[in-house]
Amino acid sequence: MKLTAADTLRCRGSSNPPHDLELSVDDAVFARFRDLIYREAGIALTDMKKALLVGRLAGRLRELGLPSLESYYAIVSAPAATDERKRMLDRICTNETQFFRDGRQFQYLDERVFPALEARADAGHPRRVRAWSAACSTGEEPYSLAMALLARFPPEAGWQVEVAATDLSTKVLRAAQAALWPIEKADDIPVRHRKAFMLKGTGSQAGKMKAGPEIRSVVTFDRLNLNDDIYPVHGPFDFIFCRNVLIYFDLPSKTRVVARLLDHLAPGGCLFLGFAETATGINDQLASVGPNVYARAERGAGVELVRA
């Protein structure tokens, strides 16, 4: 049985605090939240993140009418409060993204990965490309991958393109599935891709931009916690983007996550990390082949990647 925050409040007979409630957190309560968040998501909060914790959770406490973080911890830590823990993680996570972010990596795809995939197909392998955006946020990254892939590997030429998109936050997944953004984000998309794959809103949707049906049809979304032992995605993938996530993990969590990502990476495939991240010292199977791009050297029918 799942226990909701409202159920717990009814049991406790809590009343609403004033809207201008000022919250603080002492060391003991912060330590409990830190341990809970680490167990649930592998995210390591340092003592310097106390203000972040208070700021991110203050709105939820007001919604629930709770007077303190300690009272919220009593609710969110209950074994049956799985949905509330998801809501907590929605607020804790940082979701910063943009279309075609880190252009050097998309250049690496275009100049190194895509030719290797074409050569593989020319050698008789299926004309199929599979990618995974492992921290997709509000969708800009997986739709960027979809645009780049469909422009290079069109279905009319017999190619099958698949982009799996996952994230810890249910809130951003809903936004990603809606595939609707402020029109200002169009400036981040190369003109040829924007014209081919994006729709400009009119009437009540004026000032907005929506992903066109071609790219929506190749992207699938699902919730995935990188801290879990089993990832509910169906690999292998020719390349995986997991950018700006490892920076929130400590070394043991990074090591586990990278090992699990590699379990879903095709032979000769590559892993793309954020520019503040590195796989050095995390997994000795990986070698740097590009701008924060790593490949696992394997023999066999994989895609052979070379250092840029």
ChimeraX attribute file (.defattr): number of C-alpha atoms within 10 A of each C-alpha:
attribute: neighborCount
match mode: 1-to-1
recipient: residues
	/A:1	7
	/A:2	12
	/A:3	16
	/A:4	17
	/A:5	19
	/A:6	14
	/A:7	13
	/A:8	16
	/A:9	17
	/A:10	10
	/A:11	9
	/A:12	9
	/A:13	8
	/A:14	15
	/A:15	12
	/A:16	12
	/A:17	15
	/A:18	11
	/A:19	11
	/A:20	7
	/A:21	13
	/A:22	10
	/A:23	14
	/A:24	16
	/A:25	16
	/A:26	10
	/A:27	9
	/A:28	10
	/A:29	15
	/A:30	22
	/A:31	16
	/A:32	14
	/A:33	21
	/A:34	20
	/A:35	15
	/A:36	17
	/A:37	19
	/A:38	17
	/A:39	13
	/A:40	16
	/A:41	19
	/A:42	24
	/A:43	25
	/A:44	18
	/A:45	20
	/A:46	11
	/A:47	11
	/A:48	8
	/A:49	13
	/A:50	18
	/A:51	12
	/A:52	12
	/A:53	19
	/A:54	19
	/A:55	15
	/A:56	17
	/A:57	19
	/A:58	20
	/A:59	13
	/A:60	15
	/A:61	21
	/A:62	17
	/A:63	11
	/A:64	16
	/A:65	18
	/A:66	20
	/A:67	19
	/A:68	18
	/A:69	21
	/A:70	17
	/A:71	14
	/A:72	21
	/A:73	16
	/A:74	10
	/A:75	21
	/A:76	23
	/A:77	16
	/A:78	16
	/A:79	11
	/A:80	14
	/A:81	18
	/A:82	18
	/A:83	14
	/A:84	20
	/A:85	22
	/A:86	18
	/A:87	16
	/A:88	18
	/A:89	21
	/A:90	18
	/A:91	19
	/A:92	18
	/A:93	17
	/A:94	14
	/A:95	17
	/A:96	9
	/A:97	16
	/A:98	17
	/A:99	19
	/A:100	20
	/A:101	16
	/A:102	13
	/A:103	11
	/A:104	13
	/A:105	20
	/A:106	17
	/A:107	12
	/A:108	17
	/A:109	20
	/A:110	15
	/A:111	12
	/A:112	18
	/A:113	21
	/A:114	18
	/A:115	15
	/A:116	19
	/A:117	23
	/A:118	17
	/A:119	14
	/A:120	18
	/A:121	15
	/A:122	11
	/A:123	10
	/A:124	8
	/A:125	12
	/A:126	13
	/A:127	17
	/A:128	17
	/A:129	20
	/A:130	19
	/A:131	24
	/A:132	30
	/A:133	24
	/A:134	25
	/A:135	26
	/A:136	28
	/A:137	27
	/A:138	25
	/A:139	29
	/A:140	24
	/A:141	24
	/A:142	31
	/A:143	26
	/A:144	20
	/A:145	23
	/A:146	25
	/A:147	26
	/A:148	19
	/A:149	24
	/A:150	22
	/A:151	14
	/A:152	15
	/A:153	21
	/A:154	12
	/A:155	14
	/A:156	8
	/A:157	9
	/A:158	11
	/A:159	17
	/A:160	17
	/A:161	20
	/A:162	21
	/A:163	25
	/A:164	22
	/A:165	27
	/A:166	27
	/A:167	23
	/A:168	22
	/A:169	26
	/A:170	18
	/A:171	16
	/A:172	20
	/A:173	22
	/A:174	15
	/A:175	14
	/A:176	24
	/A:177	17
	/A:178	14
	/A:179	18
	/A:180	20
	/A:181	20
	/A:182	14
	/A:183	16
	/A:184	10
	/A:185	13
	/A:186	19
	/A:187	10
	/A:188	14
	/A:189	18
	/A:190	14
	/A:191	10
	/A:192	10
	/A:193	15
	/A:194	18
	/A:195	11
	/A:196	14
	/A:197	19
	/A:198	20
	/A:199	16
	/A:200	19
	/A:201	16
	/A:202	10
	/A:203	6
	/A:204	7
	/A:205	13
	/A:206	11
	/A:207	13
	/A:208	17
	/A:209	21
	/A:210	19
	/A:211	23
	/A:212	16
	/A:213	11
	/A:214	15
	/A:215	23
	/A:216	19
	/A:217	13
	/A:218	19
	/A:219	21
	/A:220	14
	/A:221	18
	/A:222	18
	/A:223	19
	/A:224	19
	/A:225	19
	/A:226	26
	/A:227	20
	/A:228	15
	/A:229	10
	/A:230	10
	/A:231	16
	/A:232	12
	/A:233	16
	/A:234	9
	/A:235	16
	/A:236	18
	/A:237	24
	/A:238	22
	/A:239	28
	/A:240	26
	/A:241	23
	/A:242	20
	/A:243	23
	/A:244	18
	/A:245	20
	/A:246	23
	/A:247	16
	/A:248	17
	/A:249	18
	/A:250	14
	/A:251	14
	/A:252	10
	/A:253	20
	/A:254	22
	/A:255	16
	/A:256	17
	/A:257	23
	/A:258	18
	/A:259	14
	/A:260	17
	/A:261	20
	/A:262	22
	/A:263	14
	/A:264	19
	/A:265	22
	/A:266	20
	/A:267	22
	/A:268	19
	/A:269	25
	/A:270	29
	/A:271	25
	/A:272	22
	/A:273	22
	/A:274	19
	/A:275	13
	/A:276	11
	/A:277	15
	/A:278	16
	/A:279	21
	/A:280	12
	/A:281	9
	/A:282	17
	/A:283	15
	/A:284	9
	/A:285	14
	/A:286	19
	/A:287	16
	/A:288	18
	/A:289	18
	/A:290	19
	/A:291	19
	/A:292	18
	/A:293	25
	/A:294	24
	/A:295	25
	/A:296	22
	/A:297	18
	/A:298	14
	/A:299	10
	/A:300	9
	/A:301	12
	/A:302	16
	/A:303	25
	/A:304	21
	/A:305	20
	/A:306	13
	/A:307	13
	/A:308	11
